[in-house]
Amino acid sequence: MFAVHLMAFYFTKLKEDQIKKVDRFLYHMRLSDETLLDIMARFQAEMEKGLGKDTNPTASVKMLPTFVRAIPDGSENGEFLSLDLGGSKFRVLKVQVSEEGKRNVQMESQFYPTPNEITRGNGTELFEYVADCLADFMRTKGLQHKKLPLGFTFSFPCRQTKLEEGILLSWTKKFKARGVQDTDVVSRLTKVMKKHKDLDVDVLALVNDTVGTMMTCAYDDPYCEVGVIIGTGTNACYMEDMSNIDLVEGDEGRMCINTEWGAFGDDGALEDIRTEFDRELDLGSLNPGKQLFEKMISGLYLGELVRLILLKMAKAGLLFGGAKSSALLTKGKIDTQHVAAMEKYKEGLANTREILADLGLEPTEADCIAVQHVCTIVSFRSANLCAAALAAILSRLRENKKLARLRTTVGMDGTLYKIHPQYPKRLHKVVRKLAPNCDVRFLLSESGSTKGAAMVTAVASRVQAQRKQIDEVLALFRLTREQLVDVQGKMRAELEYGLNKKSHALATVKMLPTYVYGMPDGTEKGKYLALDLGGTNFRVLLVKIRSGRRSVRMYNKIFAIPLEIMQGTGEELFDHIVQCIADFLEYMGLKGAQLPLGFTFSFPCRQTNIDKGTLIEWTKGFKATDCEGEDVVDMLREAIKRRNEFDLDIVAIVNDTVGTMMTCAHEDPNCEIGLIAGTGSNMCYMEEMRNIELVEGDEGKMCINTEWGGFGDNGCIDDIRTQYDKEVDEGSLNPGKQRYEKMTSGMYLGEIVRQILIDLTKHGLLFRGQISERLRTRGIFETKFLSQIESDRLALLQVRRILQQLGLDSTCEDSIVVKEVCGAVSRRAAQLCGAGLAAVVEKRRQDQGLEHLKITVGVDGTLYKLHPHIGWEYKPASLSSSLLICARPAAMIVHLRVKSEPRELPALLALRDDHLTFKVASVPSLDAHTAGKNFALECGRFQANLGQSRDCVPPHRLQLFPGVAGNRERTGPSM
């Protein structure tokens, strides 16, 4: 027993001594945590450099775009071919992907040799050999004359400009075929395949083996967004945000980046950690000074590193008693399989003794222990370096997603990773230590990168088919020039019908006279009260106008209107309004004052005078009884009499559209049109009295409240209404009415988007075909979400968060489609509004017999103010473009005076072939953050020729005052 303990002690002491000896000799190969973190930071810097357009040419890590923009989602199906060229054997594969999302893949493959005379001969002969092998495979499998898509795994550095194209940068792995470098390998393959009449194959994708690994694993695990190869060579790829890739146009979505990390350090960035053995190995390689990171990691070099170390230790008398065999002196006699065998847990020492004996050496027990530890240090350093670079990629993914903690999967492949008994465990442990905020699953690719090429092809086919379906839906919302001109013409006809006494009753655009005959001229002054009733809140304002300076100061107070008042009796409603007025007057210290009053009443009214307005019907949830068909001004006067506390002179009742026009007219005497683009949509303008048959008199002008929201209720625009518009209409409170408004206003745009999203999801084009309960809820997709999603400053990650609020688990690709849908719906709304306004503007020009019209449009409404693109002319599909398209080829100047900074709407009033000039101003806003401050708003003047415009007018200065409400500023006297 004592002898056993003694032997165990001796062996343990011997092992410790040998390990310490090797550790001292290979001290520089042992990397501390601090060193690994430093390498990680260096690699992150190289990634940034590789992604930058200006810095990429000098970057060692090339970060090559692959044009793979999506990973499998389980809906892929069909038959695909795959080729894999990059190793000692060439492989052809047929992949059958099951339908109905079962994620079942069946494969048939065949290997073909790659003789040296082919891999190092003429490039044309290489591709002819590949085509011959493919043709043989298809004959063997009975696939002749069958049209199949093909993915090509080409494991050499290529610069791609699209998925199905790749320019070979350089050969590696002992391939040296002439005349291929700097040419498109897909074109070369396609050209020779045409010689085979029985081959009908479309090459849809060219992929690197690393990308193939990621796609293979992503089919089984949708969290997989990184692929790593640790085999003969080493490389990694990952999904990067498009906004960070300067080398490719576009900011939306993600794209797989082939890092080509094997070249990390070629610029000297790793000189401080390279050892004399690394330098000696590099000098003896086929590509000195290149792929330095790979030469410290990959299976092609680890065995040779071990041999160089053992040789030097032997020469120093630290191994084999100083003996050196001819095999030990021969390059390549130790390979990675030997290293893996020597590091096996139980049989490692026995394997070591056998391998060394095969090399002609006579090792002692101590020699075997030392050699085994040399292998451990070399392979451990490999795993550490790989872990540092991988941790850098994972940290970048987490930062891109702005997550405190990342959950992701890394697809792994490569002979070193698969055959080395300790390598995976070491790699995983170090990665988790260096990236503690990442929960990483490592998934081994069982089928290799060839299946991955087929999956890329399957995804490309799926995306291609889905894109076609999505484009068909979006095309319904793209209005042509002819359609917009047609809308303009029909709107013009409806304007005339509404003005005509005989046809007025049947007109969809009612053209209601407002009895506002004049515009502000700047001499107005005094104090006035203004009331605003149009929603659940009621506003009372005191307006002070100072003559000469066109200055308006306002004070206001908001009062709630309880539901029981909104839906009670008319007497209760107007008594409540008067109570609010009394409270405001007391609050302002004006109790008992006699003031003129203007009443903004945002419900359809038929007026017979400026202070007479008969309510046609309630909207917006109001149902107070005994009001419809009654003069609301008289009802307000009666309520004031019942109160018997103050006497107010009600001089005007106006629609909110008229209020907007008058507000802007106080700033700009050329303002003759008011436009509301908000929850609802409406427009008013100054019409020649001679054209208004509903009112006596031919002299002068009167403001007409068009109530254009009803345009199309007679079916005249049914040719441009989509199934989604009809679904929104049928589910509304007033089916068949306000059809134009339902295509243009904020109350409905979000609901149109929701209907489209539901339809796309039903067809499996969004959200993995899963319709959430919240998405089924009418009205859940508010127009504010549409505005937020379309913001240029909003990253796709933030779009996904908005969708998550709606219970929608979206992918990056889903977010792109949702953004496109929102853009199509809002763009059409702006175009239709532009076509309608063009009809009015052109009418005004013709009525005045002018060749050149100069006019200002006052604009208000939440949709116009809050949507990032509705108001400013910068896209050809905007409001301004539709005006450019619709109006006659005469010069026209249209000024838009708006409530807040505009973006697209100035485009509303452009004319067909001649130039159009826009002036953009603003009416005062109630925003508490802006009240009382000076703002300089850009006044745009745009020279437009069918969609082209340029800014050419100096900025306009605007004074904002406390409590100002744009469409409440001028509701009454001084007309």
Secondary structure, DSSP 4 states (H G I P E B T S, - for coil): -HHHHHHHHHHHHHHHHHHHHHHHHTGGG---HHHHHHHHHHHHHHHHHHHSTTTGGG-SS--EE--------S---EEEEEEEESSSEEEEEEEEE-STT---EEEEEEEEE--HHHHTSBHHHHHHHHHHHHHHHHHHTT-TT--EEEEEEE-S-EEEEETTEEEE----TT---BT-TTSBHHHHHHHHHTT-TT--EEEEEEE-HHHHHHHHHHHH-TTEEEEEEESSSEEEEEEEEGGG-TTSS--SSEEEEE--GGGTTTTSTTTTT--HHHHHHHHTSSSTTS-TTHHHHSHHHHHHHHHHHHHHHHHTTSSGGG---TTTTSTTSS-HHHHHHHT-TTTHHHHHHHHHHHTT----HHHHHHHHHHHHHHHHHHHHHHHHHHHHHHHHHHHHTT-SSEEEEEEEE-HHHHH-SSHHHHHHHHHHHH-TTEEEEEEE-SSHHHHHHHHHHHHHHHHHHHHHHHHHHHHTT---HHHHHHHHHHHHHHHHHHHSTTTGGG-SS--EE--------S---EEEEEEEESSSEEEEEEEEEETTTTEEEEEEEEEE--HHHHTSBHHHHHHHHHHHHHHHHHHTT-TT---EEEEEE-S-EEEEETTEEEE----TT---BT-TTSBHHHHHHHHHHHH-S---EEEEEE-HHHHHHHHHHHH-TTEEEEEEESSSEEEEEEEEGGG-TTSS--SSEEEEE--GGGTTTTSTTTTT--HHHHHHHHTSSSTTS-TTHHHHSHHHHHHHHHHHHHHHHHTTSSGGGPPPTTTTSTT-S-HHHHHHHT-TT--HHHHHHHHHHTT----HHHHHHHHHHHHHHHHHHHHHHHHHHHHHHHHHHHHTT-SSEEEEEEEE-HHHHHSTTTSBS-STTSHHHHHHHHB-SS-EEEEEEESS--SBGGGGG-BSSS-EEEEEEE-----TTTTT-EEEE----B--SSS---B-S--EEEE--TT--GGGTT-SS--
